[in-house]
Amino acid sequence: MINSSNFIRIPYTPDLTEGGIAFAIRSLLYSFEHTSSSLYNRLRHVVAEAAVELAFRRHLSQQDVPFEIRSATPFTDPDKFNVALGGHRCDIKSFLISHRDQIAEMRRNPDVILNAPALVPSDHHVLDGNLDNDLYLFAFLAGLTAASQDDLRKVIETSQPHYLIHAMPAKWRKPLKWNPLGPLVLKSESDEEMLVEVSGQDSGRGFLTRVVHLPAKMRVTVEDSFYSVTSIHVKNMPSARLGIHSPIYKEAHVISALDWGNIWVYGLEIILPGFISRAEFRQRANMIAPNSRVFQYDRTKTKNLAVPVSSLNPLQDLFARVREWKAV
């Protein structure tokens, strides 16, 4: 059992969002399909999850807690790795809390987190390759987003950081035939020059990115040989449409001014309440049905298993044991 005095609270820094964005862009190589609106929401959550992982590793280093980095199991994403403590793989389950009133309540009275469920999607819990001595760690990231057009406009007007991305359609991200898409041609209808970053894969399915200087109302050919294009990034909101053309497809893909998503997460604080072993979790967890209202979500999308956060074990105890194991 824990109380709020056992929580580990990590201040948030912008470089965590930058690292999370780098990971999220690469996740488009492997992610499952979403609608266009939910895809950007999912990307923001991927940014948050990666930011928490980075912050956790930084905290371990600062506290002289020895750890290892291992490939994730099951092997679904070549870029995904987990921290291992004392030989136990740690699976961090992160929750982005972005409602202002909830954030204020968490920071004013952290005890509210004790009543939240420590959620694990049931299909994740039963995946092959998981071990009973694996550890679930839970994290709550208090952070704002600017997802709507109004919020994005306010962010831009006040010179706050933002990251505009357009996720390409499935036929560009995951072509049925693995052939070069080029020569790719970019064209802007804007009256201003732009810097456009194209991301995708090369012939060996490695990650490939190229920044292209695009003059106003001009066509520019991308020299690199892309075999897939996963996303387009621009630094500033375009004032007009942007098009990308491949000879593989009859029509160019045109991106309007409303087709960009801001995936920057404006993090404030990360709270790590505690941990539990996978075996103990399996013995004690209760099922939470889809469409349930919980602290983390207005409505859960999938079936989850959960124990109360208050029943987790203190991370300080785990860190102390890891230090002792290392010293032996």
N, C-alpha and C positions, 0 to 999 in steps of 0.2 A: 504494500500500500504506500502511496505517496501523498504529499500535500504540495501546495504551490511553492513552498520554500525549497523543494527539490528540483524545481524547474531550472533548466539551463537557458539563459536568455542571451542571445547573440545579437549585437547591434548589426544593422544592415548597411552595406556600402554599395555604391553603384556598380563597382566592378563585378559584383555577384550577378547582377542583371546582365551585364555584358557577356560573362561566361555562360549564363543560361541561354542567351540568345544564340550564341555560337553553337551550342548543343541542339537547340530547338530547330535551327535551320537544317542541320544534318539529320534530324529525326524525320524530316519529310521524305527521306530516302526509303524509310521502312514503315511509316505510320499507316494505319488503316484509314478507310475512307470516312470523311465527315462531310456535312453540308458546308458551304462556303463560310457561313456565319459561325457555326460551331467549330470549324477548323481553327479559326483565329483564337477562339476561346480556349481550345485545347492547346494551342501553341503557347499561350500565356501561362497555362498550367505547367507545361513542359519547362518553360523558362523558370518558373518558381521552383519546381522540383529539382532542377539542376543547380539552381542557386543555393538551395538548402544543402545539397550534397557538398558543394564547394565550401560553404560556410562551416559545415560539420568537420570536414577534413582540416580546415584552417584551425578550428577550435582544438581538435586533437593535437595538432602540432604545437599550438601555443601552450597546451596543458601537459606537454611531454607524455602523451598517451601513445604508445607504439601501435601502429596499424599497418595493414597491407591493403593493396588494391588488387582485386580479382575480377576476372570477366564475370559478367552477370550470368546467372543460371535461372531459367533456361536461356539458351543462346539465341535470343530473338533480335538483338541489335548489336552489331559489331562494335559500336561506339559506347556501349553501356558497361559500366564497371561498378562494383560494389566495394565498400570498405569491409575489411575483415578485422575483428578484434579478438585476439587470443585464439585465432583459428576459426572463429565463428563468423560466418557471413552475415552482414547487417543489411537488411532491407528497410530503407527509410520510406515510410508512408507520410507524404507531405500534404498539407491542406492549406490552400491559399484562401485567407479570409480577407475579403475586399470590401465588405459593407462597412461604411464609416462608423455606424452606431455600434456594430459588433467589435470593431477594432478598439473603439474608445472604451467599451466595457471590458475587453480583455486586458487592456493596459491599466485600467483603474482597479479592476477586481479580477486578477488572474485565476481565482478559485472557480470561475465559471467554466474554465477548461476541464476541471476535474469531473464535471457532470457530462462532458461530451463523450461520444463513443469513439474508441480507438478502432477505426474501420480498416478492414482488409477485404477487397473484392473477393468473393468466394471462388471465382475461376482462377485468380492469381494464387490463392492459398493451396489449391490442389494440383498446381503445375508440376510436371515431372522435373526431377533434379533438385527439388527442395529437400532439405534435411531437417530432422527434428531439432537439432542443435543450432539451426539458423536463428537469428534474432530479428524481431520486428522492432524498429525504432519509429517513434511518431513525432511529427513536427508541425507546428502551426506558424505559417508565415503571414504576419500582418502586413498587407501591402495593397495599394490602390492600383487601379488600371484606368486607362482612358480609351475605352472601347468604342463609344458612340462618336458620331461625327461632331456633336457639340463639345464633348469632352476633349476630343482631339484638337479642335480649333482653339479651345482655351489653352491647352498645353503649348501649342505652337505660338500663340500670341504672347504667352508669358515666358517664352524661350526655355521651356522645360525639356528635358531629354525625351526623345521618342524614337521608335524604330519602325519604319513603314515597310511592310512586306506584302507581296502579292503571291499567294500560293497558286502554282499553275495547275490546270486541269489534269486529271488522271492520265490521259493519253500522252501528255508531255512528261509527267513525273515517272510513269511506269509504262513505257512503250511496249506493245506486244512483241515487236521485233527489235532486236538490239543492233540497230544500225545508226550511223551518224545522222544527226538531225540537220547538220549544216549544209551550206553556209547559212548561219543564222543572221538575220537582218533586223536591227532595231530602228524604229522611227518614232519621233516625238512630234506632236502637233503644238507643243508649247512654244511660247515666244522667248523662253529662256533656255540656256544650255543646262544640261543635267549630267550628273554622274549616276550611272545605272550599274548595279552589281547583279550579274547573272550567276545563279548557282545550279549545279546539277551533277552529272557523272560523266566520266570519261569512258573509253572503251573497256577498261578493266574494272569498271564499276567503282572506281575511286572517286572521292569527292572532288569536284572541280568548281572553281569560282573565278570570275573575271570581272573587273571593273572597267566599264566602257564610258568614255567621254562622248556625250551625245549633244552635238550642237543643235540650236533651235531649228525645228522644222527640217531636219536633215535625216538622211538614212546613213546608218553605219553598219558595216559588216563585222561580225564577231569572228576573230581569227581562230579561236580555239575550237577543237572538234568535240562538241557536246553530243553525248548519246542519250541523255535525258536532261530536261530542265525542270527543276523542282520549284524554284522561287525567283522572284525579281525583287530587288531592294533599291529604294531611292532615299536619299538623305532628306529631301524636302518634299512637301506635298506638291505633286504636279498640278499645274493650272489647266492642263488639257490631257487628251488621251495619249497613251503610249502603246505602240504595237510591236509585236515580235513575230517574225515570219520564218518558217522552215519550209524548204521545198518538199518535205515529206507530206505536209498538209496543204490542202487547197487554199484555205483562208488563213490570214494572219490572226493571231490571238490579240485582241484589243483590250486594254486595261483602262477603264474610265477612272475619273477622279474619286468615285465612290467605291472602287474595287480594291482599296488598300486597307490593311489591318495594322493597327499599332500594337505590337507585342511587348512593348516595354512594361516592366513591372516596377512600380514605385514602392519598393520595399521599405518598411519601417523597423521591423524587429522579427527575429525568429525565436520561437519558444519550443524547446525540446522537453516534453514532460517526463518521458521514461521509456522503458523497453520491456519486452516479454519474449520468451523463447517461443519458437513455432509450436513445439509440443504442448507447452502450457496453454498457448492461445487456442489450439485445437480442442483441448479438454474443456475450456471454460467459455468459449465464445458462443454467443447467441446469434441467430440469423436476423438480419434487418432487410425487409422486403424492398423491392424497387418502388420508387415513388414515395418513399418515407421522408418525412421532414426531420432533419437532424441538425446539430449545431453547425456542421460544416457546409451543409447544402440545403437549399429550399426544398429540393426534391432529389433523392438518390436515383441514379439512372440504371443501376444494376443491383443484383443481390449482393449483399455484403455480410461478412461475419464481423462481430465486434465484442469487445470487452469494455467496461468503463475505464476511462483514462485514470481515474482514481485508484484502480487496481494494478496499475503498472508498477514496475520496479525502478528504483532511482538509478539514473545513469552514473551518478558519482560512485555507487557501489561497483558497477561494472568497470569503470575506469580504474578504480583501485585494484581490482582483481587482475586486470590486464597488466598493470604495472608490476604486480607481484609475480605473475607468470613469466614476464620478461626477465625479471631479476633472478629467477631460479636457474 
